[in-house]
Amino acid sequence: MSPTAPAAEVSVASGSKRIALLGNPNTGKTTIFNALCGVRAKTSNFPGTTTAIRIGHIDVDGERIDAVDLPGVYDTRLNSTEAQIARDVLSGEQAPPPAATVVVVDACNLTRNLVLVGELLAYPGPVIVALNMVDLAARRGVKVDTAALAERLGATVIPTVARTGVGLPDLRKAISAAVSLASPGTRPTAPPLGATPEALTTWAEAIVADVVTQTAGGSQVDTVTERVDRFLTHPLSGMLCFIAVMGVLFWTLFTLATIPMDLIEATLAGLGDLVRGLLPAGPIRDLIADGIVGGIAGTVVFLPQICLLFFLISLLEDTGYLARAAFVMDRVLHRFGLPGHAFVPLLTSHACALPGIMSARLIPDRRDRLATILVAPFMSCSARLPVYVLLTSLIFADRPAMAAVVFTGCYMLGAAAALVSAIIFGRTLLKGSARPMVLELPSYKAPSLRNALLTAKDQGVAFLRTAGTVIVAICVVMWWLSAYPIVEPGGEVVALRTQAAAPGVAVAEAEALREEADTLETREAQAASFAGQMGRIAEPVFRPLGFDWQLTVGVLTSFLAREVFVSTLSVLVGNGDASDVDEGVIARIRAMPRSDGTPVFTPATSAAALVFFVLAMQCLPTLAVTRRETGGLKYPLIQLGYMSTVAYIAAFVVRHGLLLAGFS
């Protein structure tokens, strides 16, 4: 698989002044990296993989030291992408080996963390142990003799509290000193590189027995933690808590992100109007105002959702709850070939598939990550809502209760399709089951706002830098297909404008005539555009679903974004404002005639269209993000082909089933 980030992006961290940062998941490694590097860091994919790493630099007394923040890993010998990356960096496969290694360990879970330290001690180069969360350990009555630990390891040990910055100045100095060393010094107790897991565990337990003491009061804290864990991981109470937490996250994502999204849309709409006012009418003005500015608007509008999502996820991860939620959901999702970590991408995809797919980075196993990415777009996103509202209104014009039931059924159908598809992929394209979830529940702690903000910034910039540019290009192409070729107004349009300009016509009547002429001209332009021509060419393909050329045009243009389907039909039926789909417009769409005069939207055709939009991949921006996250065209093409096939077959079955049942 080709890398999504060129090797040049990773090589900025190469050289003699380079360190690697490792640690078990949930040890505060990323928080320490952010504190050391801050905004002087960027996210990229490791060459040859789709696994994100972060590269930054540390300034110590005017000296620059490059740092590579590697994915969290429990054991470098595991058969996983993350472990392979760690081995490649430590052994110098991609670039010269790091001059020093910083390993972040949790002072509350020292035995488990020292196993990784033992593996790193077997590699050449100095090792610095950042003994993190010593404040939590102290509250639990755990006291670590750092001097004795440093002596037993033959490595520098720095007590830290990453969240508050305690110990970070000492860590900077230790890093500066370590990269200048010619050798790591003596390590009389370091286990050999090929030591068995048992021998490493025995070695770690022996060290902990010598350097850790338990003071009074610690057991009470542990008891409270155990009680909370029993509640949060219980099959019933844990699930209820999970639903509540995710409900709050989901509500926050919908509510708070709406404010900046509306502001962005209004600002860019104003910019488009400004361009139209400054430039003379013509293709250049249309390209800039509608194509480029419109394309940027279609990209940047997703940014608040993406940034807010990763901000909230970072907070949940810092508190320690995210691991508990994944443990609870693993019982359910594992039956469908998905890991517990998939719950965040799948839930988030109900808002928008773009941040949902991006959040699949939380999933450590590559096979599980790909399975989640492939099925996430089945979840009904907010862009589908206008389509659901329109089509359910067409089917159940006078039965709002039935419309509400079917509306809810759309969400259930999408979720069911995602889970069933995960099983299918697990038996075909991505053979195997979800990796068993083995994790050590992290300590509870207050989240780091700084870490959450930097995470949100990194993910937002990554989205704009890569997927965003592709989405803008797609928007420009789709605009061009919908806007060209330009045709002269028809005779009816000319007649209406002539009538509006005639002497003696009332102002209100003249305005109405001009609006009718503009609407008719827009409809004619849409029908004559390349998109309209493609609709007529593609009509035979969609005819078995009951779609005529007009409905086919709506399907094709909706590849830009699903909600475009509604505005396209609104234009075709003669609505002056394509964004204002009121009851009158719905009535006109319901009566939209085919070429032979029969209605387009019969009950069977409307139901087929509804099912098609629930299941189809009608979103080119989502395909662009899938390409970025998977590192190539293979998986987005599979996603497009599979979802389109499923949608087509399901719509065909629904339409013809209703026809057989007597619903024409």
C-alpha positions as CSV (number, residue, x, y, z in Angstrom):
1,M,0.0,0.0,0.0
2,S,1.4,3.4,-0.9
3,P,1.9,5.8,2.0
4,T,-0.4,8.8,2.3
5,A,2.5,10.9,3.7
6,P,5.7,11.0,1.6
7,A,8.9,9.8,3.3
8,A,10.2,13.3,3.2
9,E,7.7,14.3,5.9
10,V,9.1,11.6,8.3
11,S,12.8,12.3,7.4
12,V,12.6,15.7,9.1
13,A,13.0,13.8,12.3
14,S,16.1,11.9,11.1
15,G,19.6,12.6,12.2
16,S,21.8,12.4,15.3
17,K,19.6,14.8,17.3
18,R,16.5,12.6,17.2
19,I,14.6,10.8,19.9
20,A,11.7,8.3,19.9
21,L,8.8,8.6,22.3
22,L,7.1,5.4,23.3
23,G,4.8,4.1,26.0
24,N,1.8,1.9,26.7
25,P,-1.6,3.3,25.7
26,N,-3.1,5.7,28.2
27,T,0.1,6.5,30.0
28,G,0.0,10.3,29.1
29,K,2.6,9.9,26.3
30,T,0.8,12.2,23.9
31,T,0.3,14.8,26.7
32,I,4.0,14.8,27.3
33,F,4.8,15.1,23.6
34,N,2.4,18.0,23.3
35,A,4.0,19.7,26.3
36,L,7.5,19.2,24.8
37,C,6.7,20.1,21.2
38,G,3.4,22.0,21.4
39,V,2.4,23.6,18.1
40,R,5.8,22.7,16.6
41,A,4.4,19.3,15.7
42,K,2.6,17.8,12.7
43,T,0.8,14.6,12.1
44,S,1.7,12.3,9.2
45,N,1.4,8.6,8.2
46,F,4.4,6.4,8.7
47,P,5.9,5.4,5.3
48,G,4.2,2.3,3.9
49,T,1.4,2.3,6.4
50,T,-1.8,4.2,7.3
51,T,-0.9,4.6,10.9
52,A,-0.5,8.2,12.0
53,I,2.6,9.3,13.9
54,R,3.5,12.8,15.1
55,I,6.7,14.6,14.5
56,G,7.9,17.6,16.4
57,H,10.9,19.4,17.8
58,I,12.1,20.3,21.2
59,D,14.1,23.4,21.9
60,V,16.6,23.1,24.8
61,D,18.9,26.1,25.3
62,G,18.7,27.0,21.6
63,E,19.4,23.4,20.5
64,R,16.8,21.6,18.3
65,I,16.0,18.0,19.0
66,D,13.6,16.2,16.7
67,A,11.0,13.9,18.3
68,V,8.9,11.1,16.9
69,D,5.8,10.3,18.8
70,L,5.1,6.6,18.0
71,P,1.7,4.9,18.5
72,G,1.0,3.4,21.9
73,V,2.1,-0.2,22.2
74,Y,2.2,-2.7,25.0
75,D,4.9,-4.9,23.5
76,T,7.2,-4.2,20.6
77,R,7.2,-8.0,19.6
78,L,3.5,-8.2,18.8
79,N,2.3,-8.9,15.3
80,S,0.7,-5.5,14.8
81,T,1.3,-2.4,12.7
82,E,2.1,-0.3,15.7
83,A,4.7,-2.8,17.1
84,Q,6.3,-3.1,13.6
85,I,6.6,0.7,13.4
86,A,8.3,0.8,16.8
87,R,10.7,-1.9,15.8
88,D,11.5,-0.2,12.5
89,V,12.3,3.1,14.3
90,L,14.3,1.6,17.1
91,S,16.4,-0.6,14.7
92,G,16.9,2.2,12.1
93,E,15.0,0.5,9.2
94,Q,13.5,3.8,7.9
95,A,16.3,6.2,9.1
96,P,19.2,6.2,11.5
97,P,18.2,4.9,14.9
98,P,17.2,7.5,17.5
99,A,20.0,9.0,19.6
100,A,17.8,8.3,22.7
101,T,14.5,6.8,23.6
102,V,12.0,8.3,26.0
103,V,9.5,5.8,27.4
104,V,6.5,7.1,29.4
105,V,5.3,4.7,32.1
106,D,2.3,4.9,34.4
107,A,3.5,5.0,38.1
108,C,0.2,3.4,39.1
109,N,0.8,0.3,36.9
110,L,4.5,0.0,37.1
111,T,4.9,-3.7,36.6
112,R,3.0,-3.9,33.3
113,N,4.8,-0.8,32.0
114,L,8.3,-2.0,32.9
115,V,7.9,-4.9,30.5
116,L,8.1,-2.4,27.6
117,V,11.0,-0.6,29.3
118,G,12.9,-3.9,29.5
119,E,12.5,-4.4,25.7
120,L,13.7,-0.9,25.0
121,L,16.8,-1.4,27.2
122,A,17.9,-4.1,24.9
123,Y,18.3,-1.7,22.0
124,P,21.3,0.6,21.6
125,G,21.1,4.2,22.8
126,P,20.2,5.8,26.1
127,V,16.8,5.3,27.6
128,I,14.9,7.9,29.7
129,V,12.0,6.8,31.8
130,A,9.3,9.5,32.3
131,L,7.6,8.2,35.4
132,N,4.2,9.8,34.8
133,M,1.2,10.3,37.0
134,V,3.2,10.2,40.3
135,D,0.5,12.4,41.8
136,L,-2.1,9.7,41.3
137,A,0.2,7.1,42.6
138,A,0.9,9.1,45.7
139,R,-2.9,9.5,46.3
140,R,-3.2,5.7,46.1
141,G,-0.4,5.3,48.6
142,V,2.2,4.1,46.0
143,K,5.7,5.5,46.6
144,V,8.4,4.8,44.0
145,D,12.1,5.2,44.9
146,T,13.2,6.8,41.6
147,A,16.9,6.7,42.5
148,A,16.7,3.0,43.1
149,L,14.6,2.5,40.0
150,A,17.2,4.4,37.9
151,E,20.0,2.3,39.4
152,R,18.3,-1.0,38.7
153,L,17.4,0.0,35.1
154,G,20.7,1.8,34.2
155,A,18.6,4.6,32.9
156,T,17.6,8.1,33.8
157,V,14.2,8.3,35.6
158,I,12.3,11.6,35.7
159,P,9.1,11.8,37.9
160,T,6.4,13.8,35.9
161,V,2.8,14.9,36.0
162,A,2.2,15.6,32.3
163,R,-1.2,17.2,32.9
164,T,0.3,20.0,35.1
165,G,3.8,20.1,33.7
166,V,5.6,18.9,36.8
167,G,9.0,17.4,35.9
168,L,8.9,18.5,32.3
169,P,11.9,20.9,32.6
170,D,14.0,18.1,34.1
171,L,12.8,15.9,31.3
172,R,14.0,18.4,28.7
173,K,17.4,18.6,30.3
174,A,17.7,14.8,30.5
175,I,16.8,14.5,26.8
176,S,19.5,17.1,25.9
177,A,22.1,15.2,27.9
178,A,21.1,11.8,26.6
179,V,21.3,12.7,22.9
180,S,24.9,13.8,23.5
181,L,26.0,10.5,25.0
182,A,28.2,8.1,23.0
183,S,26.8,5.0,24.8
184,P,23.9,4.2,27.1
185,G,26.1,3.2,30.0
186,T,26.0,0.0,31.9
187,R,22.7,-2.0,32.3
188,P,23.6,-4.9,34.5
189,T,20.0,-6.1,34.9
190,A,18.6,-5.4,31.4
191,P,17.0,-8.5,29.9
192,P,18.2,-9.7,26.5
193,L,16.4,-8.6,23.3
194,G,15.0,-12.1,22.8
195,A,13.7,-12.6,26.3
196,T,10.4,-14.4,26.7
197,P,7.3,-12.5,28.0
198,E,7.5,-14.6,31.2
199,A,11.1,-13.7,31.8
200,L,10.4,-10.0,31.2
201,T,7.4,-10.1,33.6
202,T,9.5,-11.8,36.2
203,W,12.2,-9.2,35.8
204,A,9.7,-6.3,36.1
205,E,8.1,-7.8,39.2
206,A,11.5,-8.1,40.9
207,I,12.3,-4.5,40.3
208,V,8.9,-3.3,41.5
209,A,9.3,-5.3,44.7
210,D,12.6,-3.5,45.4
211,V,11.6,0.1,44.5
212,V,7.9,0.4,45.3
213,T,6.3,0.7,48.8
214,Q,2.7,0.9,49.7
215,T,1.7,3.5,52.3
216,A,-1.4,3.7,54.4
217,G,-4.6,4.8,52.7
218,G,-3.8,3.6,49.2
219,S,-6.1,0.6,49.4
220,Q,-9.1,2.8,50.0
221,V,-8.5,4.7,46.8
222,D,-8.1,1.4,44.9
223,T,-11.4,0.1,46.4
224,V,-13.2,3.2,45.1
225,T,-11.7,2.8,41.6
226,E,-12.6,-0.9,41.6
227,R,-16.2,-0.1,42.5
228,V,-16.4,2.6,39.7
229,D,-14.9,0.1,37.3
230,R,-17.4,-2.6,38.2
231,F,-20.3,-0.1,37.5
232,L,-18.8,1.2,34.2
233,T,-17.9,-2.2,32.8
234,H,-21.1,-4.1,33.9
235,P,-23.2,-5.4,31.0
236,L,-26.2,-3.4,32.1
237,S,-25.1,-0.4,34.1
238,G,-22.1,0.0,31.8
239,M,-24.3,0.0,28.7
240,L,-26.7,2.5,30.3
241,C,-23.8,4.8,31.2
242,F,-22.3,4.4,27.8
243,I,-25.6,5.5,26.2
244,A,-25.8,8.5,28.4
245,V,-22.2,9.6,27.8
246,M,-22.5,9.1,24.0
247,G,-25.8,10.9,24.0
248,V,-24.2,13.9,25.6
249,L,-21.3,13.7,23.2
250,F,-23.6,13.4,20.2
251,W,-25.9,16.2,21.4
252,T,-22.9,18.5,22.0
253,L,-21.5,17.7,18.5
254,F,-24.8,18.5,16.9
255,T,-25.5,21.6,19.0
256,L,-22.2,23.4,19.4
257,A,-20.8,22.6,16.0
258,T,-23.9,24.1,14.4
259,I,-23.0,27.6,15.5
260,P,-19.6,27.8,13.8
261,M,-20.9,25.8,10.8
262,D,-23.7,28.4,10.3
263,L,-21.2,31.2,10.7
264,I,-18.9,29.6,8.1
265,E,-21.7,29.1,5.7
266,A,-22.9,32.7,6.1
267,T,-19.4,34.1,5.8
268,L,-18.6,32.2,2.6
269,A,-22.1,32.9,1.2
270,G,-21.4,36.6,1.8
271,L,-18.0,36.2,0.1
272,G,-19.7,34.6,-2.9
273,D,-22.1,37.5,-3.1
274,L,-19.2,39.9,-2.9
275,V,-17.5,38.2,-5.8
276,R,-20.7,38.4,-7.9
277,G,-20.9,42.1,-7.1
278,L,-17.3,42.9,-8.0
279,L,-16.8,40.8,-11.1
280,P,-18.8,41.2,-14.4
281,A,-21.1,38.4,-15.4
282,G,-19.4,35.6,-17.1
283,P,-17.7,32.2,-16.7
284,I,-14.9,33.7,-14.5
285,R,-17.3,35.1,-12.0
286,D,-19.3,31.9,-11.9
287,L,-16.2,29.8,-11.5
288,I,-14.9,31.8,-8.5
289,A,-18.2,32.5,-6.9
290,D,-19.9,29.1,-7.4
291,G,-17.1,26.7,-8.1
292,I,-14.2,27.8,-5.9
293,V,-15.9,29.6,-3.1
294,G,-18.7,27.1,-3.1
295,G,-16.2,24.3,-3.0
296,I,-14.3,25.8,-0.1
297,A,-17.6,26.3,1.7
298,G,-18.4,22.6,1.1
299,T,-15.1,21.7,2.7
300,V,-14.6,24.1,5.6
301,V,-18.1,23.6,6.8
302,F,-17.1,20.2,8.1
303,L,-14.2,21.6,10.1
304,P,-16.1,22.5,13.3
305,Q,-17.5,19.0,13.6
306,I,-14.1,17.4,13.1
307,C,-12.3,19.6,15.5
308,L,-15.0,19.3,18.2
309,L,-15.2,15.6,17.8
310,F,-11.5,15.0,18.4
311,F,-11.5,17.6,21.2
312,L,-14.3,15.6,23.0
313,I,-12.7,12.3,22.3
314,S,-9.4,13.5,23.7
315,L,-11.1,14.6,26.9
316,L,-12.8,11.2,27.3
317,E,-9.6,9.4,26.6
318,D,-7.7,11.4,29.1
319,T,-10.2,10.7,31.9
320,G,-9.9,7.0,31.3
321,Y,-13.5,6.5,30.4
322,L,-13.0,5.7,26.7
323,A,-11.2,2.4,27.4
324,R,-14.1,1.4,29.7
325,A,-16.6,2.2,26.9
326,A,-14.7,0.2,24.4
327,F,-14.6,-2.7,26.8
328,V,-18.4,-2.6,27.2
329,M,-19.2,-2.2,23.5
330,D,-16.7,-5.0,22.6
331,R,-19.2,-7.6,23.8
332,V,-21.7,-6.4,21.2
333,L,-19.6,-5.4,18.3
334,H,-17.3,-8.3,18.4
335,R,-20.2,-10.6,17.3
336,F,-20.3,-8.7,14.0
337,G,-16.5,-8.7,13.4
338,L,-15.9,-5.2,14.8
339,P,-13.9,-4.1,17.8
340,G,-15.3,-2.2,20.8
341,H,-13.3,0.8,19.6
342,A,-15.5,1.1,16.5
343,F,-18.4,2.6,18.6
344,V,-17.1,6.1,18.3
345,P,-16.7,6.1,14.5
346,L,-20.1,4.5,14.0
347,L,-21.9,6.9,16.3
348,T,-20.1,9.9,15.0
349,S,-21.0,8.9,11.4
350,H,-24.6,9.7,12.3
351,A,-23.6,13.3,12.3
352,C,-21.2,13.1,9.4
353,A,-19.2,10.2,7.9
354,L,-16.1,12.4,7.5
355,P,-15.2,12.8,11.2
356,G,-16.5,9.3,11.8
357,I,-14.0,7.7,9.4
358,M,-11.2,9.9,10.7
359,S,-11.9,8.9,14.3
360,A,-11.3,5.2,13.2
361,R,-7.7,6.1,14.0
362,L,-8.6,5.2,17.6
363,I,-8.7,1.5,16.5
364,P,-5.2,-0.1,17.0
365,D,-5.6,-3.1,14.6
366,R,-5.4,-2.3,10.9
367,R,-7.9,-5.0,9.9
368,D,-10.4,-3.7,12.4
369,R,-9.8,-0.2,11.3
370,L,-10.4,-0.9,7.7
371,A,-13.6,-2.8,8.4
372,T,-14.9,0.1,10.5
373,I,-14.0,2.6,7.7
374,L,-15.8,0.6,5.1
375,V,-19.1,0.3,6.9
376,A,-19.2,3.7,8.7
377,P,-21.0,5.5,5.7
378,F,-24.0,3.1,6.1
379,M,-24.9,5.0,9.2
380,S,-27.5,7.7,8.4
381,C,-25.7,11.1,8.5
382,S,-27.3,14.5,8.9
383,A,-26.9,15.1,5.1
384,R,-29.5,12.3,4.5
385,L,-32.1,14.0,6.6
386,P,-33.5,16.4,3.9
387,V,-33.8,13.4,1.5
388,Y,-35.6,11.3,4.2
389,V,-38.0,14.2,5.0
390,L,-38.8,14.8,1.3
391,L,-39.3,11.1,0.4
392,T,-41.3,10.1,3.5
393,S,-43.5,13.2,2.9
394,L,-44.1,12.0,-0.7
395,I,-45.0,8.5,0.4
396,F,-47.1,9.4,3.5
397,A,-48.6,12.7,2.6
398,D,-51.5,12.6,5.1
399,R,-50.0,10.1,7.6
400,P,-47.3,11.8,9.7
401,A,-47.2,9.0,12.2
402,M,-46.3,6.4,9.5
403,A,-43.8,8.9,8.1
404,A,-42.2,9.1,11.5
405,V,-42.0,5.3,11.8
406,V,-40.4,4.9,8.4
407,F,-38.1,7.8,9.1
408,T,-36.8,5.9,12.2
409,G,-36.6,2.7,10.2
410,C,-34.2,4.4,7.8
411,Y,-31.7,4.8,10.7
412,M,-32.3,1.1,11.8
413,L,-31.8,-0.1,8.2
414,G,-28.5,1.8,7.8
415,A,-27.2,0.4,11.1
416,A,-28.2,-3.1,10.3
417,A,-26.6,-2.8,6.9
418,A,-23.3,-1.7,8.5
419,L,-23.3,-4.6,11.0
420,V,-24.2,-7.3,8.4
421,S,-21.6,-5.8,6.0
422,A,-18.9,-6.1,8.7
423,I,-19.7,-9.8,8.9
424,I,-19.4,-10.1,5.1
425,F,-16.1,-8.3,5.0
426,G,-14.8,-10.4,7.8
427,R,-15.4,-13.5,5.7
428,T,-14.2,-12.2,2.4
429,L,-12.1,-9.0,1.9
430,L,-10.9,-8.7,5.4
431,K,-10.8,-12.3,6.5
432,G,-10.7,-12.9,10.2
433,S,-12.6,-11.7,13.3
434,A,-12.0,-8.5,15.3
435,R,-8.9,-8.7,17.4
436,P,-9.7,-9.7,21.0
437,M,-9.6,-6.7,23.2
438,V,-6.9,-7.0,25.8
439,L,-6.3,-3.8,27.6
440,E,-5.2,-2.5,31.0
441,L,-7.8,-0.1,32.3
442,P,-6.0,3.3,32.7
443,S,-6.1,5.3,35.8
444,Y,-8.9,7.9,36.2
445,K,-7.5,11.5,35.9
446,A,-8.6,15.0,35.1
447,P,-8.3,15.6,31.3
448,S,-5.8,18.0,29.8
449,L,-7.5,20.9,27.9
450,R,-4.2,21.8,26.3
451,N,-3.8,18.3,24.9
452,A,-7.4,18.2,23.7
453,L,-7.0,21.6,21.9
454,L,-3.7,20.5,20.2
455,T,-5.3,17.2,19.1
456,A,-8.3,19.1,17.6
457,K,-5.9,21.5,15.9
458,D,-3.8,18.6,14.4
459,Q,-6.8,16.7,13.1
460,G,-8.4,19.9,11.6
461,V,-5.2,20.9,9.8
462,A,-4.7,17.3,8.5
463,F,-8.2,17.3,7.1
464,L,-7.8,20.7,5.4
465,R,-4.4,19.8,4.0
466,T,-5.3,16.5,2.4
467,A,-8.9,15.5,2.2
468,G,-10.0,19.2,2.0
469,T,-8.1,19.9,-1.2
470,V,-9.6,16.8,-2.9
471,I,-13.1,17.8,-1.8
472,V,-12.7,21.3,-3.2
473,A,-11.5,19.9,-6.5
474,I,-14.6,17.5,-6.6
475,C,-16.9,20.4,-5.8
476,V,-15.5,22.5,-8.7
477,V,-15.8,19.6,-11.1
478,M,-19.4,18.9,-10.1
479,W,-20.3,22.6,-10.4
480,W,-18.8,22.6,-13.9
481,L,-20.9,19.5,-14.9
482,S,-24.0,21.2,-13.5
483,A,-23.3,24.6,-15.1
484,Y,-22.1,23.8,-18.6
485,P,-22.7,24.0,-21.4
486,I,-24.5,27.3,-21.3
487,V,-27.6,27.5,-23.4
488,E,-29.6,30.4,-24.6
489,P,-33.0,31.0,-22.8
490,G,-35.9,29.3,-24.5
491,G,-38.8,31.1,-26.1
492,E,-41.0,30.9,-23.0
493,V,-38.4,32.5,-20.9
494,V,-37.9,35.4,-23.4
495,A,-41.7,35.8,-23.5
496,L,-42.0,36.1,-19.8
497,R,-39.3,38.7,-19.5
498,T,-40.8,40.6,-22.4
499,Q,-44.1,40.6,-20.6
500,A,-42.5,41.7,-17.4
501,A,-40.9,44.7,-19.1
502,A,-44.0,45.8,-20.9
503,P,-45.4,49.2,-20.0
504,G,-48.2,49.3,-17.5
505,V,-47.4,46.1,-15.8
506,A,-47.7,46.4,-12.0
507,V,-44.5,46.1,-10.0
508,A,-45.6,43.0,-8.1
509,E,-46.7,41.3,-11.3
510,A,-43.5,42.2,-13.1
511,E,-41.4,40.8,-10.2
512,A,-43.5,37.5,-10.3
513,L,-43.0,37.2,-14.0
514,R,-39.2,37.7,-13.7
515,E,-39.0,35.1,-10.9
516,E,-40.9,32.6,-13.1
517,A,-38.6,33.3,-16.0
518,D,-35.5,32.9,-13.8
519,T,-36.8,29.6,-12.5
520,L,-37.7,28.3,-15.9
521,E,-34.3,29.3,-17.3
522,T,-32.5,27.5,-14.4
523,R,-34.6,24.4,-15.1
524,E,-33.7,24.5,-18.8
525,A,-30.0,25.0,-17.9
526,Q,-30.0,22.1,-15.5
527,A,-31.6,19.8,-18.1
528,A,-29.2,20.9,-20.8
529,S,-26.0,20.7,-18.6
530,F,-23.5,17.9,-18.8
531,A,-25.1,16.5,-15.6
532,G,-28.5,16.6,-17.2
533,Q,-27.1,14.9,-20.3
534,M,-25.5,12.3,-18.1
535,G,-28.8,11.7,-16.4
536,R,-30.5,10.9,-19.8
537,I,-27.6,8.6,-20.7
538,A,-27.7,6.8,-17.3
539,E,-31.5,6.6,-17.2
540,P,-31.6,3.0,-18.6
541,V,-29.4,1.9,-15.7
542,F,-31.8,3.3,-13.1
543,R,-35.0,2.6,-15.0
544,P,-35.6,-0.8,-13.2
545,L,-35.8,1.2,-10.0
546,G,-38.5,3.4,-11.5
547,F,-36.2,6.4,-12.0
548,D,-36.7,8.6,-15.0
549,W,-34.0,11.0,-16.3
550,Q,-35.0,13.7,-13.9
551,L,-34.7,11.5,-10.9
552,T,-31.5,10.1,-12.3
553,V,-30.1,13.6,-12.6
554,G,-30.9,14.0,-8.9
555,V,-29.0,10.8,-8.1
556,L,-25.9,11.8,-10.1
557,T,-25.7,15.4,-8.7
558,S,-26.1,14.1,-5.2
559,F,-22.7,12.5,-5.4
560,L,-21.4,15.9,-4.5
561,A,-23.4,15.7,-1.3
562,R,-26.7,13.9,-0.6
563,E,-28.7,17.0,0.2
564,V,-28.1,18.3,-3.3
565,F,-30.7,15.7,-4.4
566,V,-33.4,17.9,-2.8
567,S,-32.2,21.1,-4.4
568,T,-31.9,19.5,-7.8
569,L,-35.5,18.3,-7.8
570,S,-36.6,21.7,-6.5
571,V,-35.0,23.3,-9.5
572,L,-36.4,20.8,-11.9
573,V,-40.0,21.4,-10.7
574,G,-39.6,25.1,-10.9
575,N,-38.9,26.4,-7.4
576,G,-37.4,29.8,-7.5
577,D,-35.3,29.2,-4.3
578,A,-33.8,25.7,-4.4
579,S,-33.0,25.9,-0.7
580,D,-36.6,26.6,0.4
581,V,-38.5,23.3,0.0
582,D,-41.9,24.1,1.5
583,E,-45.2,22.2,1.3
584,G,-46.0,23.8,-2.1
585,V,-42.7,22.6,-3.6
586,I,-43.2,19.1,-2.1
587,A,-46.6,19.0,-3.8
588,R,-45.1,20.0,-7.1
589,I,-42.4,17.3,-6.7
590,R,-45.1,14.8,-5.9
591,A,-46.8,15.7,-9.2
592,M,-43.6,15.8,-11.2
593,P,-44.4,14.2,-14.6
594,R,-42.4,11.8,-16.7
595,S,-42.0,12.4,-20.5
596,D,-45.1,10.3,-21.0
597,G,-47.1,12.4,-18.5
598,T,-47.3,9.8,-15.7
599,P,-46.0,10.8,-12.3
600,V,-42.4,10.2,-11.4
601,F,-43.0,9.6,-7.7
602,T,-45.3,6.7,-7.4
603,P,-45.4,5.0,-3.9
604,A,-43.2,2.2,-5.2
605,T,-40.6,4.5,-6.9
606,S,-40.5,6.8,-3.8
607,A,-39.9,3.8,-1.5
608,A,-37.1,2.5,-3.8
609,A,-35.5,6.0,-3.9
610,L,-35.7,6.2,-0.1
611,V,-34.0,2.8,0.4
612,F,-31.4,3.7,-2.3
613,F,-30.4,6.8,-0.4
614,V,-30.2,5.0,2.9
615,L,-27.7,2.5,1.6
616,A,-25.9,4.2,-1.3
617,M,-22.5,5.9,-1.2
618,Q,-23.8,9.2,-2.4
619,C,-20.9,11.3,-1.1
620,L,-17.7,12.0,-2.9
621,P,-16.1,13.8,0.0
622,T,-16.5,10.6,2.1
623,L,-14.7,8.7,-0.6
624,A,-11.9,11.3,-0.5
625,V,-11.5,10.9,3.2
626,T,-11.5,7.1,2.9
627,R,-8.7,7.3,0.3
628,R,-6.7,9.5,2.7
629,E,-7.2,7.2,5.7
630,T,-6.5,3.9,3.8
631,G,-3.6,5.2,1.7
632,G,-4.9,4.5,-1.8
633,L,-7.8,4.0,-4.2
634,K,-8.5,0.4,-3.5
635,Y,-10.8,0.7,-0.5
636,P,-12.8,3.8,-1.6
637,L,-13.5,2.0,-4.9
638,I,-14.6,-1.1,-3.0
639,Q,-16.7,1.1,-0.7
640,L,-18.3,2.8,-3.7
641,G,-18.9,-0.4,-5.6
642,Y,-20.2,-2.4,-2.7
643,M,-22.5,0.2,-1.2
644,S,-23.9,1.1,-4.6
645,T,-24.6,-2.5,-5.5
646,V,-26.3,-3.1,-2.1
647,A,-28.4,0.0,-2.5
648,Y,-29.4,-0.9,-6.1
649,I,-30.4,-4.4,-5.3
650,A,-32.3,-3.4,-2.2
651,A,-34.2,-0.6,-4.1
652,F,-35.0,-3.0,-6.9
653,V,-36.4,-5.6,-4.4
654,V,-38.4,-2.9,-2.6
655,R,-39.9,-1.4,-5.8
656,H,-40.9,-4.7,-7.4
657,G,-42.1,-6.2,-4.1
658,L,-44.5,-3.3,-3.7
659,L,-45.6,-3.6,-7.3
660,L,-46.4,-7.3,-6.8
661,A,-48.3,-6.3,-3.6
662,G,-50.4,-3.9,-5.6
663,F,-48.7,-0.6,-4.6
664,S,-48.0,1.1,-7.9
